[in-house]
Amino acid sequence: MAAAANRLSPVRDVQHRGISANYGRCAGASGFTLLEVLAVLLIGALLMSFLVPNLSALDSRSLRDEAEKLVASIDLARQRSVVTGSAHQLVVSIEEGSYGLEWERSEPISQKKARPPADHTYRSGDTAFDYSDQISLSPPPGSGTVTLEPLPGLMGRFEALPEKIAFKGVETLGGWVNTGEIIVRFERDGSASFSTIVLADVGGREAHLEILPLADSVRIVYEEP
């Protein structure tokens, strides 16, 4: 009986080893090797290296687009000042992040015209005075109350800056201003005082819009963080 048991034991040992080997292979098949993990991390890093610069480029493009839109509004105010003969102004609300154009309109004062004598003369004894060429002391035509109004139509609509862009401030002849409302005025001949409007995005990039009075133009200077 002992000899028979010894002859059967190798069979049981082979079966036990086969079960262990199969279990090890099944357990190993459910995980990842180190090389597979490293490959996934490498692919993710490559994708991020392409994605991050593209997002930065989009933010930069948005800042440039908004700066160019603001320059177009400034040019419109200058041109309309010359064409209409009325002063215009750019209103910049720093906290609200909006801007718009207004222009001056004069409302004539209604006046009654003085009625001269029927024969345009006044007699004092033997002397006659002719009042047909009398000088009028009434205000000149077109004078009256001056009011500021938004431009007609869509031109008078105030524009809001995108969420990721804001007014950092405005450099004026009186100094740096970063709160409240700023007025950039254009006279009837299109001239304006020197000022610089600064836009900034969340990435720290800035666009400096320099209004040049003598050149009748706006120069844009971009600064990277």
C-alpha positions in Angstrom: 0.0 0.0 0.0 2.8 2.4 0.8 4.4 1.7 -2.5 1.2 2.4 -4.3 0.8 5.7 -2.5 4.3 6.6 -3.5 3.5 5.8 -7.1 0.3 8.1 -7.0 1.9 11.0 -5.2 3.7 12.4 -8.3 0.4 12.6 -10.1 -1.2 14.6 -7.3 1.9 16.8 -7.2 1.7 17.5 -10.9 -2.0 18.3 -10.6 -1.3 20.7 -7.7 1.4 22.5 -9.6 -0.8 22.9 -12.7 -3.6 24.5 -10.6 -1.1 26.9 -9.0 0.4 27.9 -12.4 -3.1 28.5 -13.9 -4.1 30.6 -10.9 -1.0 32.7 -11.2 -1.6 33.4 -14.9 -5.2 34.3 -14.3 -4.3 36.6 -11.4 -1.6 38.3 -13.4 -3.9 38.9 -16.4 -6.1 41.3 -14.4 -3.3 44.0 -13.8 -1.0 46.2 -15.7 2.7 45.9 -16.1 5.1 48.8 -15.3 5.8 49.4 -19.0 2.1 49.7 -19.8 1.6 52.3 -17.0 4.6 54.3 -18.2 3.3 54.2 -21.8 -0.1 55.6 -20.6 1.6 58.4 -18.6 3.8 59.3 -21.6 0.8 59.5 -23.9 -1.0 61.8 -21.4 2.0 64.1 -21.1 2.3 64.4 -24.9 -1.4 65.3 -25.2 -1.1 67.9 -22.4 2.0 69.4 -24.1 -0.2 70.0 -27.2 -3.3 71.1 -25.4 -1.9 73.8 -23.0 -0.2 75.9 -25.7 -3.4 75.9 -27.7 -5.4 77.2 -24.8 -2.8 79.9 -24.2 -3.0 80.9 -27.9 -6.8 81.1 -27.7 -6.6 83.5 -24.7 -4.1 85.6 -26.5 -6.2 85.7 -29.7 -9.3 86.8 -27.6 -7.3 89.7 -26.1 -6.2 90.8 -29.5 -9.7 90.7 -30.9 -11.1 92.7 -28.0 -8.3 95.3 -28.4 -9.1 95.7 -32.1 -12.8 96.1 -31.4 -12.1 98.9 -28.9 -9.8 100.6 -31.4 -12.6 100.5 -34.0 -14.9 102.3 -31.5 -12.3 104.9 -30.9 -11.8 105.5 -34.6 -15.5 105.7 -35.1 -15.8 108.4 -32.4 -13.0 110.4 -34.0 -14.4 110.2 -37.5 -18.0 111.1 -36.4 -16.7 114.1 -34.5 -15.3 115.5 -37.7 -18.2 114.6 -40.0 -21.0 115.8 -37.7 -19.2 118.7 -36.1 -20.2 117.5 -32.7 -17.9 116.4 -29.9 -17.9 112.6 -29.1 -16.6 110.7 -26.1 -15.7 107.2 -25.2 -17.1 106.1 -21.9 -15.1 103.4 -20.1 -16.5 101.7 -17.0 -13.6 100.0 -15.4 -15.4 97.9 -12.7 -18.3 96.9 -15.0 -15.9 96.0 -17.8 -18.0 97.9 -20.5 -17.6 100.8 -22.9 -19.7 102.8 -25.3 -19.9 106.0 -27.4 -21.8 109.2 -26.7 -22.1 112.5 -28.7 -23.2 116.0 -27.9 -26.4 117.3 -29.3 -27.5 120.9 -28.9 -31.2 121.8 -28.4 -32.0 125.4 -29.6 -33.7 127.7 -27.2 -37.0 128.9 -28.6 -37.1 132.7 -28.7 -39.7 135.2 -29.9 -38.5 137.5 -32.6 -38.9 141.2 -31.6 -41.5 143.0 -33.8 -40.1 146.2 -35.2 -42.3 149.3 -35.9 -44.4 149.2 -39.0 -42.3 151.7 -40.9 -38.9 150.6 -39.2 -38.4 154.3 -38.1 -38.7 156.2 -34.9 -39.2 160.0 -34.9 -38.1 162.4 -32.3 -39.1 165.8 -33.2 -37.6 166.6 -36.7 -35.1 163.7 -36.5 -35.9 160.2 -37.8 -34.0 157.1 -36.8 -33.9 154.0 -39.1 -34.0 150.6 -37.2 -34.1 148.3 -40.2 -30.4 147.6 -39.8 -30.4 147.0 -36.1 -28.1 144.4 -34.6 -29.8 141.3 -33.0 -28.6 140.5 -29.5 -30.3 137.0 -29.6 -28.1 133.9 -29.4 -26.8 132.6 -32.7 -28.7 129.8 -34.4 -27.9 126.3 -33.0 -26.9 127.5 -29.6 -28.8 126.2 -26.6 -28.7 123.3 -24.1 -26.0 120.7 -24.8 -26.9 117.1 -24.0 -24.9 113.9 -24.2 -26.7 110.9 -25.8 -25.6 107.4 -27.0 -25.0 107.1 -30.7 -28.1 106.2 -32.7 -28.9 102.6 -33.5 -26.5 99.7 -32.7 -23.6 102.2 -32.6 -24.9 103.5 -29.2 -25.0 100.1 -27.6 -22.5 99.6 -24.7 -20.2 96.6 -25.2 -19.2 94.3 -22.4 -15.8 92.7 -22.3 -15.6 88.9 -22.3 -15.4 87.1 -19.0 -11.6 86.5 -19.1 -10.7 90.1 -20.1 -11.0 93.2 -18.0 -9.9 96.9 -17.9 -6.8 97.1 -15.8 -6.9 100.9 -15.9 -6.4 104.1 -17.9 -3.3 106.3 -18.0 -4.4 109.9 -18.4 -2.7 113.3 -18.2 -3.9 113.5 -14.6 -2.4 110.1 -13.7 -3.3 106.4 -13.5 -7.0 105.6 -12.9 -8.3 102.1 -12.2 -11.7 102.7 -10.7 -14.9 104.4 -11.8 -15.7 105.7 -15.3 -13.2 107.3 -17.6 -14.1 109.7 -20.4 -12.0 110.0 -23.5 -13.3 113.1 -25.3 -12.9 113.9 -29.0 -13.4 117.5 -30.1 -15.1 118.6 -33.3 -11.9 118.5 -35.2 -11.2 114.9 -34.0 -8.5 115.8 -31.6 -8.2 114.2 -28.2 -6.0 114.3 -25.1 -3.3 111.6 -24.8 -4.5 108.5 -22.9 -3.6 104.8 -22.7 -6.3 102.2 -22.1 -5.0 98.9 -20.7 -6.7 95.6 -21.2 -5.6 92.4 -19.4 -6.6 88.8 -19.5 -6.5 86.0 -16.8 -3.1 84.9 -18.1 -1.4 88.2 -17.3 -1.2 89.4 -20.9 -1.8 93.1 -21.5 -2.8 95.2 -24.4 -2.0 98.9 -24.2 -4.1 101.1 -26.4 -2.3 104.4 -26.8 -4.5 107.2 -28.2 -2.1 109.5 -30.1 -3.6 113.1 -30.5 -1.1 114.3 -33.1 -1.1 111.1 -35.2 -5.0 110.8 -35.1 -4.5 107.1 -34.5 -4.3 104.4 -31.9 -1.2 102.3 -31.3 -1.5 98.9 -29.7 1.4 97.5 -27.6 1.1 93.9 -26.3 2.9 92.7 -23.2 3.5 89.1 -22.2 3.6 88.1 -18.5 
